[in-house]
């Protein structure tokens, strides 16, 4: 059982109802508040159909959840209920904070309470990044803390994200910089920070120009590097940053389409790897080349700058990474999803979809079916 409240809305919305159709041969630029369609005439010139509109007003109600009751039934009894009350942010009407839950309190049958406090830019201490988030009307959840009833004030846990300013191609944007886990400790009721222990979980060190993370550092300082094509993940590697890895699957650009090792395209002929190691770590290169038989053969060897891959008649899935790193690569089909995932062992798993974009089959490197899915419409449902 949910209970809602209505927010006052001073804006009315105007919609149109067509009341007449007129033909006008003059310039339609002078006709206002009307829909015009210009149609060429067979005899030359044009005429314009003008649909006039009669406005009417709709006054919508904006609602938000204030409380809920969840009842669990066992057998034929009356059930056990718990109630949750929600508190929202405050601000000007229709501002985004009015719909953000800033606190929820759940009451059990024995009088126990469980309180969670949520922190957003609008109820956080101000700094330059928080101010930017507010000005851009961005409302990410910055932290949440849950504790038991005020009599013992024992923290159950939570999380926290610290944002930072990141320069992108379209300007500077606030993006996640650090993430923390909030662990057990004493907490002051009504406060989301007092007495809590924050344990670093990871840092987003670098982003690409599209705002996607490229190097992530975990709690013990190990890096994960990510390579993207637009918003599609191409490669990930543990124990390496994005600057220390390279992947070319020949899926984008002018390459040869057909019987690729993974994806839809491959490189016909030799290939010179366009990558220079940024440090003194030992690097290796792995790739697949097509033999005369038409079979794709795997090759791995130490890497040096400017290396030219000359085996076979074609090349696909070229990786360069530190020898003590582990790399995974991906291919995608537009509007469907991932078509292959090749793990650190370079053995791909292939994903196939039907015409509706539903996953229908998964095959291993040898073409054997690992899983198959059959999608059917439900007929004569009995509700």
N, C-alpha and C positions, 0 to 999 in steps of 0.2 A: 504494500500500500504506500503510494507516494503522495506527498503533499507539495503543492507549488504555490508561489506567490506571483502576482502580476506587477510588473514595473510600469510606471507612468511613461507614456510615449507621446511627446508633443508633436511629432511629425506625422502628417497624413500622407498616404500614398495615392496618386492619381492614376487611374487606368482609363482606357478609352473604349467607347462603344460606337461602332459605325452607325451613322444615322442617315447618310445620303451619299450618292455617287454623282460626281459632276465631271464633265469633259471640258477641258480648258486648253485652248491653243496658244495662250500667251505664255510668257516666261513663268515657270513654276517657282522660281527663286523668291517671288514675292508672296507665295502662299505659305503661311505659317501654321504650325500645329496641325499639319496634315500629312498623310502618306501619299507620295506621288510615285507613279510609274510611267516612264517615258517609253512610248511604243512607236517604231517607225511605220509610216504609212506607205502603201504600195505606190501611191501617186506622188510621193515625195513629201518631205517635211515630217513632222511628228505631232502627236497629240498626247496629252497627259491625263491619265485617270487620277482624280483627286478624291480620296476618301476622307470625309469630314468626321470629326470625333466629338462626342458629347462626353465631357469628363464627369466621373463620379468618384467619391472618396471612400477609401477603406481605412479604418482606424484599427491597426493590428495591436494585439496584446503581446507583450514580451514577458515570458514566465521563466522562473528558475526554481530548482528543487530546494525545498527547505527542510523536509524530513522524510524518512522512509521507515517502514515497519516490515521486518522479515520474520515470518512465522514458519517454524519447522514442526511438522506433524508426524507423530508416530502412532500408528493404530487409529483408534477412534477418539483419542483424547482431544483436548482443546488446543494443543500445540504449545510450543515454547517460542516466545516472541522476543526480539531485540529491536530497539529503536535507535535510529541514527539521525542526529540533527546536524544541519549544514549551515555554516556561516560563510557569507560571501564578502568580496571586496567592496569597498565603498568608493564612490566617485560621482562624476556627472552622469546623468541618465544616458544610457545606451553606450557608455564607454566599456571597453572590453573587460575591465576589472569587475564590473557588476555581475558577471556570470562566472567568475573564477571562485571556486570553493577555497576559502582561506583556512577553514578549520572544520573538521567533522568530529563529533563525539558520539560514540556508540554505547548504549546502556544495556547491560545484561539483566537477566531476571533476578540475580542475586545482588544487584546494586553495583556490580563492577562497571567501571568506565574504561574506555579506550579512546584516547584523543590523538588525532593526527593534525599537525599544523603544516600548511602548505605555503611556501614562499615564492612570490613572483616579482618581476621588476617593480610593480606598483607598490608593494609593501616591503621592499628591501632598502637598506641604507644606500644613499645616493653615491655614485661615483660616475666617471665619464662613460663607462660601458653601460651601466644601468640606465643612465640618462638617455643614451642612444637607443636602447631597447624600448624605453617608454615613448620616445619621440617617433619611433618607427612602428609603434603599436604592436610590437612583438611581445608575446606572452609565454615564453617557455617556463616550465616548472624548474625553479632554481634549487629548491630543497623540500624535503618532507621528513618529518620526524613523528614517530608514534611512541606513546608511552601509556602506561596503565593509570588507574585512577589516582587522583592527587594524594591519597593517604600514604602511598608508598613511592609514587613518582618514579617508577622504574622504566627506563627506556627500552623499547623493544627493537628499535633500529630505524634506519632511514637512509637517505641519500642526498647528495648535494652536487651541483654543477656550477663551476665558476666560468663565466664567459670572458672572452677577450676580443679585442678589435683585430680583424683580419682584413688585409688589403686584397680585394678582388678586382676583376676587370671592370666592374661597374661602380667601384668605390669601396669604402671601408664598411664592413658589416660585422656585428657582434656574432661570434660563433663559440661553441664550447671549447674551453681551454683545459680545464682539469675536472676530474670526477672523483668524488669521495664517497666512501661508505660510512654512515654514522652508526657507531657501535653502542653497546649497552653502557649506561652510566647514569648518574643522577641528573635530573633536569628540573628546572623551575617551571611549574605549571603556567601555561600561557606564553612561554618563551620557546623559541625553536633553536636556540643556540646554547643556553646556559648549561654548563657541566657536561657537555657532550664530547665524545672522542671521535675525531674525524680521521679516517684511514684512507690515504691516497690509493685510488684504484688505477688511475691512468691519466695520461696527458695527451692532448691532441697538439702535436708539435708543429705540423705544417698542413696547409690546405692547398688545393689547386685553385685555378681562377674561377671555377664553378662553385666553390664553397664546399668541396668534398674533401674529407681528410686523406692525407697521403702518407703521413708518418705518425704512428701512435706509440707512446711509451707506456709500459705497464708499471706496476708498483715497484718492481725490482730493477727497473732501468732497461729492460729489453725492448727492442723496437720491432714494430710490424710495419712493413712498407706496403702501400696500396697504389696500383696503377689503374687509371680510368680512361675510358673513351666516352666523353660527355658524361652521362650519368650511369654508364655501364662499367661494372668492375671487370677488369681484364686480368689482373694478377694480384696476388698477395704473397708476402714472404715474411716469415718469422725470423728474428735475429738479423734483420737488415732494414735500413731505411729505404724510402722510395728512391732516393738518389743512388742507391747501391744495387738496384735491380733493373733489368731490362726484359721486355717481352715483345715479340713481334709474331702475331698470328696471321697477318696478311688479310684480315677481314675487312679492313677499311682502306680505301684507295683503289687504284687501278692494278689489280692482280688477276691471276687466272682462276676462273670459277670451275668447279667440277668436283672431282673425287679428292677432296682435301683430307688431310689426316684428321683434323677437327674443323668445325665450322663449314664455311662455304667456299673459301678461297685459299690458294696457296701460291708460293713463289715458284715460277718456272725458271729453271737454270740456277746459276750460282747466286750467292747472296753474301754481301759484305756487311758485317755487323756494325751498326753505327752506335757504338757505346764505348766510353772510356772509363775505366774504374776510377772513382774519386779518391781512393786511399790505397794503402799498401796491403790490404787484405788479399788473400789468395782467392781468385775467382775461377769459376768453371762455366762452360757453355754446354747446353744440351739442346738437341733438335731432332727432327725426323726428316729423313731424306727418302725419296722414292727410287727404288732399284729398277733395273731393266724389266724385272718380272711384274712391275706395277705395285709391289708390296712396299709399305712404308716401314723403314728400318730406323731404330733409335740409335743415337750416337751421343756420347758425352765425353768431354775432354777439357783440359786446362784452357783458360781463355787468356788472350792477349789483345790489346787494342788493335783495331783494324783487321781483325781476323776475317778471312774469306772462306765461306763454306762452299765446297766444290763437289761433295759427294753426290752421286745420283743425278737424276734429271730434274728434280724439284725439291724444294725445301719448305718445311712448315714447322710451326710451334717452336720458335727460337727463344731460349731463355738464357740469361746471364745473371749470375748471383754469386755471393760469397760462398765458398766451399762449405762453411759451417752453418749456412742458412737453409731453410726449407721453403720451397716455392710451390704455389698452386695457381693454375691458370684457368680461364673461363672463356667460352664463346657463347654468343647470344643470337637469337633470331628475333628480328623486329616484331613487336606486338604480341610475341608469344612468351619468350623467357629464355632461360639458360639452355643451351643445346649440348654443352659438354663441360665437364669439370675434370681436370687432370691434376692429381695430387702430387706430392713430393716424389712419388715413385714413377711419375710420368705415364701412368696407366690411366687413360681417359675412361670416363663413364659418360654415355651418350643418352640424351633425353629427346623424345619424339612427341609431337603434339598432333591432335586432329585439327580439322578445319575450323573448329570453334575455339581453338586455343587451349584445349584441355590436354593435360598430360596423358598420353596413351601407352607409352612404353619406355622402359629403361634397359639399355644394353651395356654389356661390358666391352672391354677392348677387343675381344675376339668375336663380337657380334652376337653373343649369347644373351638371351632375354633374362634379365634379372627380375623385373617386375612388369606386369601388364595390367592395364586399367580399361574397364568397359563401362562407358557412360550411357545410361538409358533414361528416358523420360518416365516419370511415374504416371501410370494410367489408373483411372478410377480410384483415386485416393479415398480412404475411409477415415475421416477425421472424427 
